[in-house]
Amino acid sequence: MKPSLSLRMSQHLALTPQLQQSIRLLQLSTLELSQEIDQMLDENPFLERAEEDAPIESLGLGTLDARVSLGDRVSEAAQDSASHDEGPEFRDEVVDGVAESWEGDGSVDFSPDDGEWGGEAKARTNNSEDDTADAVELARSLGSLTDHLHRQALSLRLSEIDRAALKFLIESLNEDGYLEDSLEALAASLAGTEDLEQLEELVHRFTVALRLLQSLEPVGVGARNLAECLRLQCQDMLRKQPGDPVAAVALQLCAQPMEWLAKRDVKRLMAQTGQSDADVRAALQCIARLEPKPGRPFIQTEQNIVVPDVIVTPVRRAGQPQFRVQLNPDVMPRLKVHDIYANALRGSKGDSAQGLQQRLQEARWFIKNIQQRFDTILRVSSAIVERQKNFLVHGELAMRPLVLREIADELGMHESTISRVTTAKYMATPQGTFELKYFFGSGLGTDSGSAASSTAVRALIKQFVGAENPNKPLSDSQISDMLKEQGIDCARRTVAKYREALKIAPANLRKAL
C-alpha cells in the first residue's frame, strides 16, 4: 500500500490546571478542604492566613452584615453598602457564570428588608443531644470494658498462672464483649502446635479462666456466640430468682436455633420444648429484654458533630414564609497573599524569579478557586431552599421531588457540578442539619397528576407503622393500599424497599407476642 499524507481537523477540551484545581476543591468536604489549605500553606510561601481581626477582604469577602440576593444574583455593592453605621442596601446585578470577585458574606435573603426572626436560634439536629450526651458521660464514667474487667479480676484470689490466663482472655475480647477465637486457637497462638502437652495445659487453664470471666459483670461477657450470651443471662436470672418459670423457659429457648427465636416461630418452639403457647410467648418477651452485646455500654461513644456549610434561618414576613440563606463564616478560611514576598518579587528577573512568579500565581489561583467554591455552594443551596420551602416549614411530609438536572438548568451548570456540590456539604435548617443530597429525591405519581417525593412517602410509611395496631401490624400490601387512598401510586415492592431503608422489620416480626 502506497503511503500518503492527510490533514484532519479535530477539537478537544483541555482542562487547565486552574480548572482542575477548582473541580477538585468543589468536591471536598469541609474537613478535607481544611487539610488541603494546611498543605497549601506549608508548600506555598506566598500564601498565608489572615489575622482573626483582619478584614475579610483578604479573601474577597465583604462584611458579615452584607446580603446577597436569590439564585445566581450576587450583590456587587454589598461591600460598599454594608457598614457599622448604615444598614445594608440591596442592589442586585446578574453575574455571568461565577463571580470573578467575592463580595458579600455569602448570604441570601429571599425577602430583602425584612426584619430577622430567630436569627440566632440554634438549629435542631436529627438526634437528641441530651441522649447523646448521656451516652458519652456513661461511657466515660465506666471506662473501657477491659479496664472494668481488670478491676474486677484484682479482687479474685488467683494464682499467677490463672491470673495471667484470665488477663489474656480479657484482652482477647472484642468491643461487644465476645470471645471470637476458640480456646484451642488462643492456646496455639501462645504455645504453637508442636508441644501437645503444653497446648493441652494452656487449653485447661483457659477453660478455667473462661468460667471466671463469665462470672464477672456485665453478665454475658466472655460468650462465644449470641446463644451462649443469652444463656448466661438467663442463668443469672435463675440464680437471683430460683424457680422463676419464665427464666427457666427462656433458658430452654436459648438452646434452640437462633433463627427460630428471630422469626418468633412459636409453634416450632412449643413442639421442641413441650411448653405452652403462653409460656413460650412470655419467655420470648423476656429474651427480647436481654442485652445481646454486653460490651455496648462501655463503647466510647463519640459525638459526630457536623459543621454545616450553609445556615438557613427564617425571617419575618407577612404572607408566605421566607428564609435567609448564608454561608457559615466558621468554615470560610481567611487567606491572603503574603504582601512582603509579593512586593519583593516585583521587578525580579531570571529563571528563579519565573519559578517564584509561578508560585505566586498558584497562590492567587488557590484563593480564587476557594472563593468560587463557596459561591457555587451558596447558589446551589439557595436554589434548593427556594424549592423546598414547604419542607422547611412543615417537615419531611412536605418534601417535593427534586432532581439534579432541575438545579443545573436553573444555574446554568452541569449535573456533575451539582453532584459535587451536594456531596459531603451540609445545611443547617429549622428542621435539622442535613446533607444537601438529602433534598433530592425521585417522585411517585399521584391522582392529581403531580408527583410525591420519595422522602415524603417514606415519612408516610413511618407514620403508618407508628400508628398501627401491634397485634395486627400492617403488611406491605396494606401500606400500599393506604398510600393509594392518599392518592400516591406506590407498589408493594416499592413499599418494601422504603421500609427496609427505614430499618423497619416486616409485619411478622413487628407483631406483638
C-alpha positions as MATLAB code, in Angstrom:
seq = 'MKPSLSLRMSQHLALTPQLQQSIRLLQLSTLELSQEIDQMLDENPFLERAEEDAPIESLGLGTLDARVSLGDRVSEAAQDSASHDEGPEFRDEVVDGVAESWEGDGSVDFSPDDGEWGGEAKARTNNSEDDTADAVELARSLGSLTDHLHRQALSLRLSEIDRAALKFLIESLNEDGYLEDSLEALAASLAGTEDLEQLEELVHRFTVALRLLQSLEPVGVGARNLAECLRLQCQDMLRKQPGDPVAAVALQLCAQPMEWLAKRDVKRLMAQTGQSDADVRAALQCIARLEPKPGRPFIQTEQNIVVPDVIVTPVRRAGQPQFRVQLNPDVMPRLKVHDIYANALRGSKGDSAQGLQQRLQEARWFIKNIQQRFDTILRVSSAIVERQKNFLVHGELAMRPLVLREIADELGMHESTISRVTTAKYMATPQGTFELKYFFGSGLGTDSGSAASSTAVRALIKQFVGAENPNKPLSDSQISDMLKEQGIDCARRTVAKYREALKIAPANLRKAL';
ca = [
       0.000    0.000    0.000;
       1.385    3.354   -1.022;
       1.902    5.730    1.939;
       0.108    9.035    1.817;
      -0.316   12.187    3.866;
      -3.656   13.507    5.070;
      -4.791   16.549    7.004;
      -7.537   16.190    9.615;
      -9.070   18.810   11.888;
     -10.390   17.944   15.330;
     -11.456   19.638   18.529;
     -10.867   18.587   22.109;
     -11.408   20.115   25.511;
      -8.393   20.528   27.735;
      -8.688   21.302   31.436;
      -6.285   23.928   32.644;
      -4.528   23.355   35.980;
      -6.655   26.111   37.491;
      -9.874   24.443   36.350;
      -8.691   21.057   37.591;
      -7.977   22.551   40.998;
     -11.379   24.256   41.036;
     -13.179   20.970   40.340;
     -11.147   19.152   42.986;
     -11.805   21.784   45.666;
     -15.501   21.791   44.856;
     -15.980   18.148   45.750;
     -14.031   18.298   49.018;
     -15.801   18.250   52.357;
     -15.154   20.916   54.981;
     -12.596   18.755   56.766;
     -10.851   17.790   53.536;
     -10.767   21.440   52.488;
      -9.143   22.390   55.777;
      -6.484   19.734   55.238;
      -5.929   20.937   51.676;
      -5.484   24.509   52.898;
      -2.968   23.427   55.548;
      -0.976   21.553   52.927;
      -1.005   24.525   50.568;
       0.135   26.845   53.357;
       3.095   24.549   54.007;
       4.072   24.295   50.337;
       3.483   27.834   49.055;
       5.382   30.678   50.803;
       3.217   33.338   49.158;
       0.075   32.099   50.884;
      -0.729   32.938   54.487;
      -3.646   33.135   56.840;
      -5.124   36.485   57.596;
      -5.332   37.622   61.189;
      -8.565   36.877   63.008;
      -9.280   40.545   63.455;
      -8.249   41.429   59.917;
     -10.909   42.440   57.433;
     -12.324   39.616   55.392;
     -11.453   41.445   52.179;
      -8.247   39.397   52.255;
     -10.317   36.552   50.837;
     -12.524   38.871   48.907;
     -15.407   38.509   51.343;
     -17.330   41.549   52.344;
     -18.582   42.332   55.800;
     -20.697   39.790   57.563;
     -23.685   42.115   57.528;
     -23.906   42.190   53.774;
     -26.532   40.138   51.988;
     -26.849   38.612   48.574;
     -29.960   38.191   46.502;
     -31.551   34.893   45.485;
     -30.285   32.475   42.873;
     -27.418   33.458   40.627;
     -27.502   37.086   41.704;
     -24.664   38.447   43.774;
     -24.661   41.911   45.181;
     -21.536   43.612   43.949;
     -22.363   46.663   46.036;
     -22.651   44.757   49.317;
     -19.102   45.524   50.386;
     -19.543   49.225   49.869;
     -23.023   49.497   51.287;
     -22.570   47.373   54.426;
     -21.032   49.345   57.284;
     -21.325   49.688   61.022;
     -23.207   52.966   60.757;
     -25.643   52.214   57.975;
     -27.847   49.205   57.335;
     -27.304   47.028   54.292;
     -28.640   48.117   50.965;
     -29.648   45.747   48.244;
     -28.620   46.269   44.658;
     -28.636   43.146   42.529;
     -26.653   42.577   39.382;
     -26.682   39.468   37.281;
     -23.402   37.645   37.256;
     -22.263   35.648   34.223;
     -21.099   32.241   35.398;
     -19.071   32.501   38.561;
     -18.202   35.827   40.023;
     -14.666   36.941   39.380;
     -14.545   38.671   42.724;
     -16.064   37.588   46.002;
     -18.049   40.362   47.536;
     -20.569   39.984   50.316;
     -20.599   37.469   53.149;
     -22.270   34.758   51.230;
     -25.780   35.243   52.443;
     -29.030   35.084   50.565;
     -32.180   36.729   51.745;
     -35.360   35.714   49.975;
     -37.171   38.745   51.341;
     -34.916   41.809   51.483;
     -35.586   44.494   54.020;
     -37.387   42.081   56.318;
     -36.649   42.054   60.000;
     -34.971   38.931   61.227;
     -36.788   36.429   63.413;
     -34.865   33.816   65.333;
     -31.636   34.666   63.583;
     -29.539   33.457   66.480;
     -31.632   30.394   67.144;
     -29.723   27.148   67.265;
     -30.625   24.691   64.563;
     -32.147   21.466   65.758;
     -30.405   18.243   64.933;
     -31.882   14.926   63.951;
     -30.728   13.209   67.111;
     -31.405   14.129   70.677;
     -28.419   15.957   72.057;
     -29.333   15.082   75.622;
     -29.390   11.368   74.899;
     -26.062   11.546   73.141;
     -24.501   13.488   75.964;
     -25.781   10.953   78.483;
     -24.265    8.104   76.489;
     -20.938    9.877   76.337;
     -20.905   10.573   80.061;
     -21.866    6.974   80.823;
     -19.055    5.643   78.650;
     -16.538    7.971   80.266;
     -17.634    7.050   83.777;
     -17.432    3.326   83.114;
     -14.222    3.377   81.151;
     -13.385    0.636   78.694;
     -14.691   -2.897   79.021;
     -11.222   -4.353   79.553;
     -10.437   -1.872   82.332;
     -13.732   -2.709   84.008;
     -12.966   -6.439   83.885;
      -9.374   -5.996   85.031;
     -10.571   -4.106   88.118;
     -12.902   -6.989   88.974;
     -10.145   -9.529   88.391;
      -7.987   -7.840   91.023;
     -10.491   -8.831   93.700;
     -10.166  -12.538   92.823;
      -7.681  -14.706   94.683;
      -5.887  -16.466   91.862;
      -2.518  -17.958   91.192;
      -0.146  -16.157   88.900;
      -0.838  -18.586   86.063;
      -4.623  -18.330   86.366;
      -4.434  -14.545   86.678;
      -2.290  -14.347   83.537;
      -4.725  -16.635   81.685;
      -7.708  -14.505   82.759;
      -5.906  -11.330   81.725;
      -5.141  -12.846   78.326;
      -8.801  -13.744   77.750;
      -9.919  -10.263   78.779;
      -7.558   -8.714   76.260;
      -8.858  -11.110   73.580;
     -12.471   -9.871   73.824;
     -13.960   -7.759   71.072;
     -15.739   -4.482   71.761;
     -19.090   -6.290   72.148;
     -17.695   -8.494   74.939;
     -17.498  -11.707   72.863;
     -14.588  -14.132   72.717;
     -14.408  -14.716   68.986;
     -11.436  -17.118   68.915;
     -11.670  -20.623   70.302;
      -9.631  -21.614   73.331;
      -7.590  -24.010   71.184;
      -6.732  -21.207   68.758;
      -5.724  -18.894   71.593;
      -3.555  -21.605   73.134;
      -1.924  -22.357   69.779;
      -1.091  -18.675   69.323;
       0.986  -18.843   72.518;
       2.458  -22.367   72.593;
       2.301  -23.345   68.962;
       1.123  -26.723   67.736;
       4.265  -28.815   68.212;
       4.228  -29.283   72.003;
       0.902  -31.067   72.540;
       1.327  -31.388   76.288;
       1.856  -27.677   76.763;
      -1.012  -26.971   74.399;
      -3.407  -29.114   76.453;
      -2.224  -27.439   79.653;
      -2.976  -23.995   78.189;
      -6.413  -25.070   76.993;
      -7.172  -26.310   80.523;
      -6.014  -23.016   82.048;
      -8.079  -21.022   79.549;
     -11.137  -23.160   80.302;
     -10.883  -22.331   83.997;
     -10.229  -18.669   83.218;
     -13.240  -18.544   80.886;
     -15.548  -19.658   83.691;
     -14.128  -16.921   85.886;
     -14.519  -14.379   83.085;
     -18.166  -15.317   82.514;
     -18.862  -14.799   86.208;
     -17.856  -11.146   86.026;
     -20.004   -8.137   85.233;
     -21.582   -7.378   82.805;
     -23.482  -10.638   82.605;
     -22.883  -12.408   79.312;
     -19.319  -11.198   78.812;
     -16.942  -13.845   77.500;
     -19.606  -15.647   75.451;
     -18.526  -17.301   72.212;
     -21.800  -16.613   70.404;
     -25.199  -14.996   70.859;
     -26.863  -18.152   72.151;
     -24.274  -18.543   74.906;
     -24.587  -14.858   75.802;
     -28.356  -15.199   76.249;
     -27.972  -18.442   78.217;
     -25.556  -16.783   80.632;
     -28.052  -14.019   81.301;
     -30.922  -16.482   81.784;
     -28.802  -18.492   84.221;
     -28.025  -15.304   86.125;
     -31.759  -14.572   86.416;
     -32.350  -18.073   87.799;
     -29.573  -17.607   90.358;
     -31.139  -14.371   91.525;
     -34.714  -15.736   91.417;
     -34.639  -19.524   91.758;
     -37.692  -21.234   90.380;
     -38.667  -18.364   88.037;
     -40.774  -20.185   85.421;
     -40.276  -17.533   82.731;
     -36.480  -17.583   83.107;
     -36.487  -21.377   83.050;
     -38.435  -21.500   79.788;
     -36.232  -18.716   78.363;
     -33.181  -20.859   79.164;
     -34.750  -23.713   77.243;
     -35.450  -21.494   74.256;
     -31.863  -20.235   74.167;
     -30.770  -23.801   73.496;
     -32.827  -23.840   70.301;
     -31.673  -22.457   66.921;
     -31.467  -18.679   66.959;
     -33.379  -18.499   63.664;
     -36.480  -19.807   65.413;
     -36.217  -17.088   68.038;
     -35.584  -14.381   65.433;
     -38.626  -15.438   63.410;
     -40.701  -15.940   66.590;
     -41.660  -19.403   65.437;
     -43.857  -20.138   68.456;
     -45.285  -23.380   67.092;
     -41.890  -24.946   66.411;
     -40.550  -23.802   69.781;
     -43.608  -25.283   71.512;
     -43.123  -28.612   69.768;
     -39.410  -28.705   70.586;
     -39.627  -27.673   74.255;
     -43.048  -29.038   75.185;
     -44.087  -25.709   76.685;
     -47.445  -23.987   76.283;
     -48.166  -21.139   73.942;
     -48.416  -18.585   76.755;
     -45.148  -19.731   78.383;
     -43.232  -19.578   75.113;
     -44.512  -16.091   74.322;
     -43.668  -14.856   77.825;
     -40.173  -16.340   77.512;
     -39.666  -14.671   74.120;
     -40.582  -11.328   75.642;
     -38.072  -11.975   78.420;
     -35.327  -12.829   75.909;
     -36.126   -9.662   73.927;
     -35.211   -7.616   77.025;
     -31.762   -9.213   77.355;
     -28.582   -7.483   76.183;
     -27.150   -9.167   73.058;
     -23.939   -7.099   73.297;
     -22.677   -6.924   76.886;
     -19.886   -4.535   75.929;
     -22.215   -1.969   74.388;
     -22.379    0.387   77.461;
     -18.585    0.537   77.559;
     -18.041    1.596   73.979;
     -16.604    5.074   73.954;
     -19.386    6.937   72.222;
     -18.181    9.923   70.305;
     -20.422   12.707   69.152;
     -20.391   13.020   65.408;
     -20.543   16.772   65.147;
     -21.411   18.010   61.686;
     -20.356   21.559   60.919;
     -22.827   22.967   58.380;
     -21.550   24.792   55.343;
     -24.795   26.721   54.935;
     -27.148   28.141   57.560;
     -30.838   28.716   56.833;
     -32.856   30.886   59.192;
     -36.482   32.060   58.952;
     -37.265   35.744   58.559;
     -40.487   37.536   59.418;
     -42.682   38.463   56.509;
     -46.386   38.867   56.013;
     -47.803   36.062   53.922;
     -45.534   33.303   52.692;
     -42.680   32.162   54.972;
     -39.272   33.332   53.897;
     -35.802   32.090   54.711;
     -32.384   33.661   54.763;
     -29.535   31.567   53.378;
     -25.950   32.354   54.319;
     -22.618   30.626   54.364;
     -21.270   29.547   57.716;
     -18.480   32.027   58.491;
     -16.762   29.447   60.725;
     -15.896   27.230   57.753;
     -14.757   30.030   55.466;
     -10.957   30.318   55.531;
      -9.184   33.656   55.813;
      -6.385   33.591   53.258;
      -4.311   36.229   51.542;
      -1.179   36.613   49.503;
       1.934   37.419   51.552;
       2.482   41.126   50.866;
       6.171   41.233   51.742;
       7.136   38.328   49.484;
       4.931   39.557   46.651;
       6.422   43.076   46.778;
       9.947   41.709   46.943;
       9.323   39.647   43.821;
       8.288   42.662   41.749;
      10.998   43.704   39.350;
      12.936   40.491   39.777;
      14.156   38.712   36.639;
      15.748   35.414   35.798;
      14.840   31.745   35.947;
      14.465   31.728   39.705;
      12.116   34.690   39.526;
       9.958   32.865   36.962;
       9.585   29.942   39.348;
       8.583   32.263   42.172;
       6.145   34.053   39.875;
       4.518   30.718   39.168;
       4.175   30.016   42.903;
       2.642   33.456   43.386;
       0.150   32.752   40.608;
      -0.705   29.409   42.208;
      -1.485   31.193   45.477;
      -3.782   33.628   43.696;
      -5.491   30.788   41.827;
      -5.993   28.882   45.064;
      -7.689   31.826   46.777;
      -9.862   32.472   43.741;
     -10.888   28.794   43.480;
     -11.878   28.728   47.134;
     -13.976   31.831   46.554;
     -15.590   30.138   43.584;
     -16.259   27.009   45.655;
     -18.194   28.884   48.317;
     -20.039   30.928   45.728;
     -21.204   27.766   43.971;
     -22.279   26.180   47.249;
     -24.286   29.278   48.107;
     -26.011   29.435   44.726;
     -26.955   25.748   44.801;
     -28.155   25.959   48.404;
     -30.279   28.993   47.604;
     -31.948   27.209   44.701;
     -32.625   24.180   46.927;
     -34.178   26.294   49.674;
     -36.360   28.084   47.175;
     -37.856   24.752   46.079;
     -38.059   23.086   49.472;
     -39.715   25.879   51.461;
     -42.603   23.595   52.394;
     -40.165   21.112   53.895;
     -38.526   23.833   55.976;
     -41.948   24.814   57.338;
     -43.838   21.510   57.643;
     -41.185   18.798   57.701;
     -40.368   15.807   55.510;
     -44.021   15.102   54.688;
     -43.951   18.273   52.585;
     -40.767   17.403   50.697;
     -41.186   17.850   46.955;
     -39.465   15.791   44.251;
     -36.214   17.317   43.086;
     -33.546   16.119   40.673;
     -30.069   17.428   39.928;
     -30.974   18.497   36.413;
     -33.579   20.958   37.692;
     -30.981   22.857   39.712;
     -28.385   22.503   36.970;
     -30.678   24.005   34.331;
     -31.565   26.982   36.505;
     -27.977   27.823   37.438;
     -26.503   27.028   34.039;
     -24.257   24.282   35.413;
     -23.669   20.649   34.608;
     -25.293   17.900   36.641;
     -21.880   16.610   37.665;
     -21.094   20.010   39.191;
     -24.312   19.929   41.218;
     -23.463   16.404   42.331;
     -20.031   17.525   43.558;
     -21.533   20.490   45.391;
     -24.148   18.418   47.199;
     -21.739   15.689   48.333;
     -20.437   15.998   51.912;
     -21.854   19.532   52.229;
     -24.378   20.189   54.992;
     -27.145   22.697   55.570;
     -28.470   23.731   58.980;
     -32.219   24.335   58.735;
     -35.103   24.813   61.196;
     -35.868   21.101   60.643;
     -32.320   19.942   61.431;
     -28.949   19.587   59.760;
     -28.952   17.632   56.509;
     -26.609   16.836   53.664;
     -27.501   18.737   50.525;
     -28.166   15.451   48.734;
     -30.977   14.807   51.215;
     -33.142   17.370   49.457;
     -33.040   15.447   46.183;
     -35.345   12.522   45.577;
     -37.355   10.805   42.912;
     -41.073   11.333   42.537;
     -44.051    8.974   42.596;
     -47.187    9.575   40.587;
     -50.359   10.837   42.255;
     -54.009   11.011   41.284;
     -53.769   14.757   40.821;
     -51.129   14.370   38.134;
     -48.328   15.818   40.243;
     -45.526   13.864   41.914;
     -44.846   12.987   45.537;
     -41.303   12.907   46.818;
     -39.869    9.579   47.870;
     -38.811   11.235   51.134;
     -42.425   12.207   51.842;
     -43.581    8.675   51.005;
     -41.063    7.195   53.437;
     -42.283    9.608   56.105;
     -45.865    8.462   55.464;
     -44.837    4.809   55.746;
     -43.095    5.561   59.033;
     -46.208    7.355   60.230;
     -48.478    4.448   59.268;
     -46.266    1.908   61.029;
     -46.044    4.069   64.142;
     -49.845    4.245   64.416;
     -50.541    0.567   63.630;
     -52.059   -1.988   65.985;
     -49.173   -4.033   67.494;
     -51.376   -7.129   67.450;
     -52.180   -6.664   63.742;
     -49.221   -4.911   62.092;
     -49.632   -3.570   58.590;
     -48.286   -5.633   55.733;
     -46.565   -4.086   52.737;
     -49.687   -4.621   50.637;
     -51.856   -2.869   53.207;
     -49.453    0.070   53.356;
     -49.520    0.233   49.560;
     -53.329    0.382   49.627;
     -53.238    3.120   52.280;
     -50.867    5.151   50.120;
     -53.217    4.737   47.167;
     -56.009    6.097   49.352;
     -53.809    9.155   49.853;
     -53.540    9.474   46.087;
     -49.985    8.097   45.833;
     -49.356    5.246   43.425;
     -46.782    3.095   45.252;
     -46.342   -0.604   44.526;
     -45.844   -3.220   47.231;
     -42.219   -3.809   46.202;
     -41.531   -0.099   46.464;
     -43.082   -0.058   49.929;
     -40.850   -2.965   50.949;
     -37.785   -1.122   49.641;
     -38.655    2.049   51.546;
     -39.489    0.050   54.685;
     -36.111   -1.682   54.597;
     -34.394    1.672   54.068;
     -36.145    2.919   57.212;
     -34.925   -0.221   59.063;
     -38.480   -1.272   59.850;
     -38.969   -5.007   60.342;
     -41.547   -6.961   58.328;
     -45.071   -7.376   59.669;
     -44.462  -10.856   61.086;
     -41.550   -9.577   63.182;
     -43.397   -6.455   64.351;
     -46.333   -8.451   65.648;
     -46.642   -8.338   69.417;
     -46.248  -11.640   71.248;
];
